[in-house]
């Protein structure tokens, strides 16, 4: 199983990006890149991983994720090997998961450039699936983003697939949908 690579300088940028709307701000520009650090697979079986908030997802065949370190374990996913450049806000993983300390209604509010919204139930938990196509903002105009927000009892798991160069977006969305639909939670 291949692994994500990450470095410490990216954590503050990811936290900032997680708080920003995908359709707001300037388009990211690549910054200076230093040598990335390899991060180990979080699970021995290589087919699933458990995030720090108690969620567990199955990895699509041929995909990798990150271990704890710069990013929380089990939070970035991509086909093959994904590299997170140092000192950059460029996103290199097409699928990400993050846990928010906010209820579903707050976390799944209206999204700029939203083109579809579906309310669903996933594993007995309320969920919202949102599709958007960006205009001006963080990503280039026309970027497709699919986001899931899943209620975890007062907290919300946000999972998204962002259209990136050199990654088949439809496959990334299919992987995201399968990961969310197979989501398991413990002690949440």
C-alpha positions as CSV (number, residue, x, y, z in Angstrom):
1,X,0.0,0.0,0.0
2,X,1.3,3.4,-0.9
3,X,1.4,6.3,1.6
4,X,0.8,10.0,1.7
5,X,3.7,12.2,2.3
6,X,3.3,15.4,4.4
7,X,5.3,18.0,6.3
8,X,4.7,20.1,9.4
9,X,4.4,23.4,7.6
10,X,1.1,22.5,5.9
11,X,-1.0,22.0,9.1
12,X,-1.8,25.7,9.7
13,X,-2.6,26.2,6.0
14,X,-5.0,23.2,6.1
15,X,-6.7,24.5,9.2
16,X,-7.2,27.8,7.4
17,X,-8.5,26.2,4.3
18,X,-10.9,24.0,6.3
19,X,-12.5,27.1,7.7
20,X,-12.8,28.9,4.3
21,X,-15.6,28.3,1.8
22,X,-14.3,26.4,-1.2
23,X,-15.7,29.2,-3.4
24,X,-14.1,32.1,-1.5
25,X,-10.6,33.7,-1.6
26,X,-7.9,33.7,-4.2
27,X,-6.9,30.7,-6.2
28,X,-4.1,28.8,-4.5
29,X,-0.6,29.2,-5.9
30,X,2.2,26.8,-5.4
31,X,4.8,27.8,-2.9
32,X,8.4,26.7,-2.4
33,X,8.6,22.9,-2.1
34,X,11.0,21.2,0.3
35,X,11.6,17.5,0.6
36,X,8.4,15.8,1.8
37,X,8.5,13.3,4.7
38,X,7.0,9.8,4.2
39,X,4.1,8.9,6.6
40,X,3.1,5.3,7.4
41,X,-0.2,3.6,6.8
42,X,-2.5,3.9,9.8
43,X,-3.8,0.3,9.7
44,X,-2.0,-3.0,9.2
45,X,-4.6,-4.4,6.8
46,X,-4.2,-1.5,4.3
47,X,-7.9,-1.7,3.4
48,X,-9.4,0.6,6.0
49,X,-8.4,3.4,8.4
50,X,-9.8,4.9,11.6
51,X,-9.8,8.7,12.1
52,X,-9.2,10.3,15.5
53,X,-12.9,11.1,15.9
54,X,-13.9,7.5,15.9
55,X,-14.9,7.1,12.3
56,X,-13.7,4.2,10.2
57,X,-13.7,4.1,6.4
58,X,-12.8,1.5,3.8
59,X,-10.1,2.5,1.3
60,X,-10.8,2.1,-2.4
61,X,-8.5,-0.4,-4.0
62,X,-5.2,1.2,-4.9
63,X,-5.8,4.3,-2.8
64,X,-3.7,5.5,0.2
65,X,-4.2,7.7,3.2
66,X,-2.1,9.4,5.8
67,X,-1.1,8.4,9.4
68,X,-1.2,10.8,12.3
69,X,1.4,13.5,12.1
70,X,1.0,16.8,10.2
71,X,-2.6,15.9,9.5
72,X,-5.0,13.8,11.6
73,X,-4.8,10.1,10.7
74,X,-7.2,9.0,8.0
75,X,-8.0,12.4,6.6
76,X,-6.5,12.7,3.1
77,X,-7.1,10.0,0.4
78,X,-6.0,9.5,-3.2
79,X,-5.2,6.9,-5.8
80,X,-1.6,5.7,-5.6
81,X,0.8,8.0,-3.8
82,X,-0.2,11.5,-2.8
83,X,2.3,14.2,-1.9
84,X,1.6,17.2,0.3
85,X,4.2,19.9,-0.5
86,X,5.8,21.8,2.4
87,X,4.7,25.4,2.8
88,X,1.9,25.2,0.3
89,X,-1.8,25.4,0.3
90,X,-2.1,23.4,-2.9
91,X,-4.4,20.4,-2.3
92,X,-3.0,17.2,-3.7
93,X,-5.5,14.6,-2.3
94,X,-8.8,14.5,-4.2
95,X,-10.8,13.2,-1.1
96,X,-10.5,14.5,2.4
97,X,-12.4,13.9,5.7
98,X,-12.5,16.2,8.7
99,X,-14.4,16.2,11.9
100,X,-16.1,19.5,12.9
101,X,-17.3,20.4,16.4
102,X,-20.5,21.7,15.0
103,X,-24.0,20.2,14.6
104,X,-25.1,19.0,11.1
105,X,-27.4,22.0,10.5
106,X,-24.6,24.4,11.0
107,X,-21.9,22.4,9.1
108,X,-24.2,21.7,6.1
109,X,-25.5,25.2,5.5
110,X,-25.9,26.7,2.1
111,X,-22.7,26.5,-0.1
112,X,-21.8,29.1,-2.7
113,X,-22.3,27.8,-6.3
114,X,-24.4,24.9,-5.0
115,X,-26.0,22.9,-7.9
116,X,-27.6,20.0,-6.0
117,X,-28.4,19.1,-2.3
118,X,-29.8,15.8,-1.1
119,X,-30.7,14.9,2.5
120,X,-30.0,11.2,3.2
121,X,-29.5,8.7,6.0
122,X,-26.1,7.0,6.2
123,X,-25.7,4.1,8.7
124,X,-28.7,5.4,10.7
125,X,-27.3,9.0,10.8
126,X,-28.6,12.1,9.1
127,X,-26.5,13.3,6.2
128,X,-26.5,15.9,3.5
129,X,-24.8,15.5,0.1
130,X,-23.9,18.7,-1.7
131,X,-22.6,19.3,-5.2
132,X,-21.2,22.6,-6.4
133,X,-19.4,24.0,-9.3
134,X,-17.2,26.9,-8.3
135,X,-17.1,30.4,-9.9
136,X,-14.5,32.7,-8.6
137,X,-12.7,31.6,-5.4
138,X,-10.3,29.2,-3.8
139,X,-10.4,26.8,-6.7
140,X,-10.4,27.7,-10.4
141,X,-13.7,28.6,-12.0
142,X,-15.7,25.4,-12.9
143,X,-14.1,23.1,-10.3
144,X,-16.6,20.4,-9.3
145,X,-16.8,19.6,-5.6
146,X,-19.0,17.0,-3.9
147,X,-19.3,17.3,-0.1
148,X,-20.9,15.0,2.4
149,X,-21.9,16.2,5.9
150,X,-22.7,13.3,8.3
151,X,-24.2,13.9,11.8
152,X,-22.1,12.3,14.5
153,X,-24.2,13.4,17.5
154,X,-23.4,17.1,17.8
155,X,-20.3,16.9,15.7
156,X,-20.2,16.6,11.9
157,X,-18.0,14.6,9.6
158,X,-17.3,16.5,6.4
159,X,-16.0,14.5,3.5
160,X,-15.4,16.0,0.1
161,X,-14.0,15.2,-3.3
162,X,-12.5,18.1,-5.2
163,X,-11.8,18.0,-8.9
164,X,-8.0,18.1,-9.3
165,X,-5.7,17.9,-12.3
166,X,-4.6,14.4,-13.3
167,X,-7.2,12.7,-11.1
168,X,-10.5,11.3,-12.6
169,X,-13.1,13.3,-10.7
170,X,-15.9,10.8,-11.3
171,X,-13.8,8.0,-9.8
172,X,-13.0,10.2,-6.8
173,X,-16.7,11.0,-6.3
174,X,-17.5,7.3,-6.5
175,X,-14.8,6.5,-4.0
176,X,-16.0,9.3,-1.7
177,X,-19.6,8.0,-1.9
178,X,-18.6,4.4,-1.2
179,X,-16.4,5.6,1.8
180,X,-19.3,7.6,3.3
181,X,-21.9,4.9,2.6
182,X,-19.7,2.3,4.4
183,X,-18.8,4.7,7.2
184,X,-18.6,3.1,10.7
185,X,-18.5,5.1,13.9
186,X,-17.4,4.2,17.4
187,X,-17.9,6.1,20.6
188,X,-19.4,9.2,18.9
